[in-house]
Amino acid sequence: MKIQAKNIKLFKPPWLGISVMLAVVILSYLALLLISRGAETPDEGMALTSITGLLFGFFLLSFVISAIAVVAGIGGGTLFTPFMLAFTPIDSLIIRGTGLIIAMFSGLASTGPFTKSGIGNLKLSIYSCCGYGIGGFIGAQGALWVANQTGINGEGIIRIALGGIVLAIALYFLRGGVKREWPEVKKVDHFTQWLGITQPYYEKSLEKVVDYQATRAGWGLVATCSIGIISGFFGLGAGWAIVPSMNLIMEIPLKVAVASSGILIGMGNCITVWPYLHAGAIIPLFVAPWLAGLFIGGITGAHVLIRVRATSIRFILIGIMLFSSFGLVTKGLISLGYIPSLPRAAYVAALLIIMAGVVLAIIGKLPKFGGSR
């Protein structure tokens, strides 16, 4: 009877969705491989077998990015956009638009487990989405205007600016960030009290129901609107900023802020992505493998976050962001003509140095920096 009960669970969400998605992915790639055997490659074109391998690589990379992003409490676009802009020649509008789609589906995939467990606050997410959605739409429209006005030089400037933002985020995570796991709300303002956006949930680590409070909801809305502008312009997920704004401004418990951030990004990016979609910057064949991996990775990451505190994930995240920042800044400077093209050895050396730092941090041998942990 126990074996039968376990088998029945495979046909219920989220395992049913994961099984169907995996089956679709496997069948799609097998079909592509069979088609590619008889296809002719045009002059100066890429062979279909190479395209199939590239798409499968995107699928695997998207799974890793989504799982790490959800556990770290950030949108998948925070890793995807800097990495792709730093190390591929793909047009930045396509990457930024796809980055928002990735962040959106990463959040949507994790919404089910978060809301079912009670950690994700749906009322808080819907309220915050009012500011984030408006800001994201403005930022996306600004991105399209800049791309049309500045051309190639604008591409270089955008990469350098994004490199600076990613470096700042990495340093913020490295220092541990200013965060409070269980903030103490001394006074709830009338507006926040009128909204009634808090809800109790069962905290497994404490084995009790936690009934928390919130405050300064008005300032929280202003903060999410500003974050939305940056996210929409650069095609980033916004969990890296939404989590501390909820935690520090509105005094939301850290774990609730992380889960609610994922729900908010899933809803808000549905608005932000429309200008990119209207401009033709969303290419289905490019987006599809990323979404398949993100769906599976998002659910996996959400279940890991509910049960485990993965500190090493934070250091891996920091390493990826530092390497992406290095690639973004150097590529931006090269495109503007300030420095010559760097040899591959320079990127390999930078990667090895960062990887060594990540390993030292995980085993506890890296010197500690200031800031609360």
C-alpha positions as CSV (number, residue, x, y, z in Angstrom):
1,M,0.0,0.0,0.0
2,K,2.9,2.4,0.8
3,I,4.4,1.8,-2.6
4,Q,1.1,2.5,-4.3
5,A,0.7,5.8,-2.4
6,K,4.1,6.9,-3.5
7,N,3.3,6.1,-7.1
8,I,0.0,8.0,-6.9
9,K,2.0,11.2,-5.8
10,L,3.8,11.1,-9.1
11,F,0.5,12.0,-10.8
12,K,-0.2,15.0,-8.6
13,P,1.2,18.6,-8.8
14,P,4.0,19.5,-8.9
15,W,5.4,16.1,-9.9
16,L,2.9,15.7,-12.7
17,G,4.0,19.0,-14.3
18,I,7.6,18.1,-13.9
19,S,7.1,14.7,-15.5
20,V,5.1,16.1,-18.4
21,M,7.7,18.9,-19.0
22,L,10.6,16.4,-19.0
23,A,8.7,14.1,-21.4
24,V,8.1,17.1,-23.8
25,V,11.7,18.2,-23.6
26,I,13.1,14.7,-24.3
27,L,10.7,14.1,-27.2
28,S,11.4,17.6,-28.7
29,Y,15.2,17.2,-28.7
30,L,14.9,13.6,-30.1
31,A,12.7,15.1,-32.9
32,L,15.2,17.8,-33.6
33,L,18.1,15.3,-33.7
34,L,16.2,13.1,-36.2
35,I,15.2,16.1,-38.4
36,S,18.8,17.4,-38.3
37,R,20.2,14.2,-39.9
38,G,18.6,15.0,-43.3
39,A,18.7,18.8,-43.2
40,E,21.1,20.7,-45.4
41,T,23.2,23.5,-43.9
42,P,23.2,26.8,-45.9
43,D,26.4,28.6,-46.7
44,E,27.9,30.3,-43.7
45,G,25.0,28.9,-41.6
46,M,25.1,26.8,-38.4
47,A,24.3,23.1,-38.7
48,L,21.0,22.0,-37.3
49,T,22.8,19.5,-35.1
50,S,24.8,22.3,-33.6
51,I,21.7,24.4,-33.0
52,T,20.1,21.4,-31.3
53,G,23.1,21.0,-29.0
54,L,23.1,24.7,-28.2
55,L,19.4,24.6,-27.3
56,F,19.9,21.6,-25.1
57,G,22.8,23.4,-23.4
58,F,20.4,26.4,-22.8
59,F,18.0,24.0,-21.2
60,L,20.6,22.6,-18.7
61,L,21.9,26.0,-17.9
62,S,18.4,27.4,-17.3
63,F,17.7,24.6,-14.8
64,V,20.8,25.5,-12.8
65,I,20.2,29.3,-13.0
66,S,16.5,28.9,-11.9
67,A,17.3,26.6,-8.9
68,I,20.1,28.9,-7.6
69,A,18.0,32.0,-8.2
70,V,14.9,30.7,-6.3
71,V,17.0,29.5,-3.3
72,A,18.9,32.8,-3.2
73,G,15.6,34.8,-3.4
74,I,16.3,36.6,-6.7
75,G,14.8,36.4,-10.2
76,G,16.4,34.1,-12.8
77,G,17.0,37.2,-15.0
78,T,19.5,38.5,-12.4
79,L,21.9,35.7,-13.5
80,F,20.7,35.2,-17.1
81,T,20.9,38.7,-18.4
82,P,24.4,39.7,-17.1
83,F,25.9,36.3,-18.2
84,M,24.4,36.4,-21.7
85,L,25.3,40.1,-22.3
86,A,28.9,39.4,-21.0
87,F,29.7,36.3,-23.0
88,T,27.5,36.2,-26.2
89,P,27.2,38.6,-29.2
90,I,23.3,38.4,-29.1
91,D,21.5,41.7,-29.4
92,S,21.0,43.2,-25.9
93,L,17.2,43.9,-26.4
94,I,16.6,40.2,-27.2
95,I,18.6,39.2,-24.1
96,R,16.9,41.7,-21.8
97,G,13.5,40.8,-23.0
98,T,14.2,37.1,-22.6
99,G,15.7,37.8,-19.1
100,L,12.4,39.3,-18.0
101,I,10.5,36.2,-19.4
102,I,13.0,34.0,-17.4
103,A,12.5,36.0,-14.2
104,M,8.7,35.9,-14.7
105,F,8.5,32.1,-15.2
106,S,11.0,31.5,-12.4
107,G,8.7,33.3,-10.1
108,L,5.5,31.7,-11.5
109,A,7.0,28.2,-11.1
110,S,7.8,28.8,-7.4
111,T,4.4,30.5,-6.7
112,G,2.6,27.2,-6.1
113,P,4.9,25.7,-3.4
114,F,5.3,29.1,-1.7
115,T,1.5,29.9,-1.4
116,K,0.6,26.3,-0.5
117,S,3.1,26.3,2.4
118,G,1.9,29.7,3.5
119,I,5.3,31.3,3.4
120,G,4.5,33.4,0.3
121,N,2.1,36.2,1.2
122,L,-0.2,36.6,-1.8
123,K,-1.9,39.8,-0.5
124,L,1.5,41.5,0.0
125,S,2.7,40.4,-3.5
126,I,-0.4,41.8,-5.2
127,Y,-0.1,45.1,-3.4
128,S,3.6,45.5,-4.2
129,C,2.9,44.5,-7.8
130,C,1.0,47.8,-8.3
131,G,4.3,49.7,-7.9
132,Y,6.6,47.2,-9.5
133,G,4.4,46.7,-12.6
134,I,4.2,50.4,-13.3
135,G,7.9,51.0,-12.8
136,G,8.8,47.9,-14.9
137,F,6.7,49.1,-17.8
138,I,8.3,52.6,-17.7
139,G,11.8,51.0,-17.5
140,A,11.1,48.7,-20.5
141,Q,9.9,51.7,-22.6
142,G,13.0,53.6,-21.6
143,A,15.2,50.6,-22.8
144,L,13.6,50.6,-26.2
145,W,14.0,54.4,-26.6
146,V,17.7,54.2,-25.6
147,A,18.4,51.4,-28.1
148,N,16.8,53.3,-30.9
149,Q,18.7,56.5,-30.1
150,T,22.2,55.4,-29.2
151,G,23.0,52.4,-31.3
152,I,26.3,50.5,-30.8
153,N,27.7,53.0,-28.3
154,G,24.6,52.6,-26.2
155,E,25.2,48.8,-26.2
156,G,28.6,49.4,-24.6
157,I,27.3,51.9,-22.1
158,I,24.5,49.6,-21.1
159,R,26.9,46.7,-20.5
160,I,29.2,48.8,-18.4
161,A,26.3,50.2,-16.3
162,L,24.9,46.7,-15.9
163,G,28.3,45.4,-14.9
164,G,28.5,48.0,-12.2
165,I,25.0,47.1,-10.9
166,V,25.9,43.4,-10.8
167,L,29.1,44.1,-9.0
168,A,27.3,46.1,-6.4
169,I,24.7,43.3,-5.9
170,A,27.5,40.7,-5.6
171,L,29.3,42.9,-2.9
172,Y,26.0,43.3,-1.1
173,F,25.6,39.6,-0.9
174,L,29.3,39.1,0.0
175,R,28.9,41.4,3.0
176,G,25.9,39.5,4.1
177,G,23.6,42.5,3.5
178,V,21.7,44.4,6.1
179,K,18.9,42.1,6.9
180,R,16.9,40.9,9.9
181,E,15.4,37.4,10.0
182,W,12.7,38.3,12.4
183,P,12.1,42.1,12.5
184,E,10.3,43.6,15.5
185,V,7.5,46.0,14.4
186,K,7.1,48.6,17.1
187,K,4.4,50.7,15.4
188,V,2.0,49.9,12.6
189,D,0.9,53.0,10.6
190,H,-2.8,53.4,9.8
191,F,-2.4,52.9,6.0
192,T,-0.7,49.5,6.5
193,Q,-3.2,48.5,9.1
194,W,-6.0,49.4,6.7
195,L,-4.5,47.3,3.9
196,G,-4.4,44.1,6.1
197,I,-1.6,42.5,4.1
198,T,-0.1,40.2,6.7
199,Q,-1.1,36.6,7.2
200,P,0.2,33.9,9.7
201,Y,2.0,30.8,8.5
202,Y,3.6,27.7,9.9
203,E,7.4,28.0,10.3
204,K,8.9,24.5,10.1
205,S,12.3,25.5,11.6
206,L,10.5,26.8,14.8
207,E,7.7,24.3,14.7
208,K,5.1,26.9,15.4
209,V,2.7,29.3,13.7
210,V,4.2,32.8,13.2
211,D,1.9,35.8,13.1
212,Y,4.0,38.7,12.0
213,Q,3.2,42.4,11.4
214,A,4.2,44.9,8.7
215,T,4.6,48.7,8.5
216,R,5.4,51.6,6.1
217,A,3.5,50.0,3.2
218,G,3.4,53.4,1.4
219,W,7.2,53.7,1.3
220,G,7.4,50.0,0.3
221,L,5.3,50.8,-2.8
222,V,7.6,53.7,-3.7
223,A,10.6,51.4,-3.4
224,T,9.1,48.6,-5.5
225,C,8.2,51.1,-8.2
226,S,11.9,52.4,-8.4
227,I,13.1,48.8,-8.4
228,G,10.7,48.0,-11.3
229,I,12.2,50.8,-13.4
230,I,15.7,49.4,-13.0
231,S,14.5,45.8,-13.7
232,G,12.5,46.8,-16.8
233,F,15.4,48.8,-18.3
234,F,18.1,46.2,-17.8
235,G,16.0,43.0,-18.1
236,L,16.9,41.9,-14.6
237,G,14.9,40.0,-12.0
238,A,14.4,42.2,-9.0
239,G,14.5,39.8,-6.0
240,W,17.9,41.2,-5.1
241,A,16.3,44.5,-4.3
242,I,12.7,43.5,-3.4
243,V,13.7,41.2,-0.6
244,P,15.7,43.8,1.4
245,S,13.1,46.5,0.7
246,M,10.3,44.3,2.1
247,N,12.6,43.2,5.0
248,L,14.0,46.6,6.0
249,I,11.3,49.1,5.0
250,M,8.1,47.1,5.6
251,E,9.6,44.9,8.4
252,I,8.6,41.6,6.8
253,P,10.3,38.4,8.1
254,L,13.2,37.5,5.8
255,K,11.9,34.1,4.7
256,V,8.4,35.6,3.9
257,A,10.1,38.4,1.9
258,V,12.1,35.9,-0.2
259,A,9.0,33.8,-1.0
260,S,6.7,36.8,-1.6
261,S,9.4,38.3,-3.9
262,G,9.2,35.3,-6.2
263,I,5.4,35.6,-6.4
264,L,5.7,39.4,-7.1
265,I,8.3,38.9,-9.9
266,G,6.1,36.3,-11.6
267,M,3.1,38.7,-11.6
268,G,5.0,42.0,-12.2
269,N,7.0,40.9,-15.2
270,C,3.8,39.9,-17.0
271,I,3.4,43.7,-17.4
272,T,7.1,44.6,-17.9
273,V,7.7,42.2,-20.8
274,W,5.0,43.7,-23.1
275,P,7.1,46.5,-24.6
276,Y,9.8,44.0,-25.5
277,L,7.2,41.7,-27.0
278,H,5.7,44.5,-29.0
279,A,9.1,45.5,-30.3
280,G,9.8,41.9,-31.6
281,A,12.6,41.3,-29.0
282,I,11.0,38.0,-27.8
283,I,12.0,35.0,-30.1
284,P,10.1,31.8,-29.2
285,L,12.9,29.4,-30.4
286,F,15.4,31.2,-28.2
287,V,13.0,31.5,-25.2
288,A,11.6,27.9,-25.2
289,P,14.5,25.9,-23.9
290,W,15.1,28.4,-21.1
291,L,11.5,28.2,-20.0
292,A,11.5,24.4,-19.9
293,G,14.6,24.3,-17.6
294,L,13.3,27.2,-15.5
295,F,10.0,25.5,-14.8
296,I,11.7,22.4,-13.4
297,G,14.5,24.4,-11.7
298,G,12.0,26.8,-10.1
299,I,10.0,24.1,-8.5
300,T,13.1,22.3,-7.3
301,G,14.6,25.5,-5.8
302,A,11.3,26.3,-4.1
303,H,11.1,22.9,-2.4
304,V,14.8,23.3,-1.3
305,L,14.1,26.8,0.1
306,I,11.2,25.5,2.2
307,R,13.3,22.7,3.8
308,V,16.9,23.8,3.8
309,R,19.1,26.8,4.4
310,A,21.7,26.6,1.7
311,T,24.5,29.0,2.6
312,S,26.9,27.7,0.0
313,I,24.4,28.6,-2.7
314,R,25.0,32.3,-1.8
315,F,28.7,32.0,-2.5
316,I,28.1,30.2,-5.8
317,L,25.7,33.0,-6.7
318,I,28.3,35.7,-5.8
319,G,31.0,33.9,-7.9
320,I,28.7,33.8,-11.0
321,M,27.9,37.5,-10.6
322,L,31.5,38.6,-10.1
323,F,32.5,36.7,-13.3
324,S,29.6,38.2,-15.2
325,S,30.5,41.7,-14.0
326,F,34.0,41.2,-15.2
327,G,32.8,40.1,-18.6
328,L,30.2,42.9,-18.9
329,V,32.6,45.7,-18.1
330,T,35.4,44.4,-20.4
331,K,33.0,43.8,-23.3
332,G,31.5,47.2,-22.8
333,L,35.0,48.9,-22.9
334,I,36.0,46.8,-25.9
335,S,32.9,47.9,-27.9
336,L,33.5,51.5,-27.0
337,G,37.1,51.2,-28.2
338,Y,38.8,52.0,-24.9
339,I,40.6,48.6,-24.6
340,P,41.6,46.0,-27.2
341,S,40.0,42.5,-27.2
342,L,41.1,40.3,-24.4
343,P,42.5,36.8,-25.0
344,R,40.6,33.8,-23.7
345,A,43.3,33.2,-21.2
346,A,42.3,36.4,-19.4
347,Y,38.8,35.2,-18.9
348,V,40.0,31.7,-17.9
349,A,42.3,33.3,-15.3
350,A,39.5,35.5,-13.9
351,L,37.2,32.4,-13.7
352,L,39.8,30.3,-11.8
353,I,40.5,33.1,-9.3
354,I,36.8,33.6,-8.6
355,M,36.2,29.8,-8.3
356,A,39.1,29.6,-5.9
357,G,37.5,32.3,-3.8
358,V,34.1,30.6,-3.9
359,V,35.6,27.3,-2.7
360,L,37.5,29.1,0.2
361,A,34.2,30.8,1.2
362,I,32.3,27.5,1.2
363,I,34.9,25.8,3.4
364,G,35.1,28.9,5.7
365,K,38.6,29.9,4.9
366,L,37.8,33.3,3.2
367,P,38.4,36.4,5.3
368,K,35.2,37.8,6.7
369,F,33.8,41.2,5.6
370,G,31.8,43.7,7.6
371,G,28.0,43.6,7.7
372,S,25.5,41.6,9.5
373,R,25.1,38.0,8.5
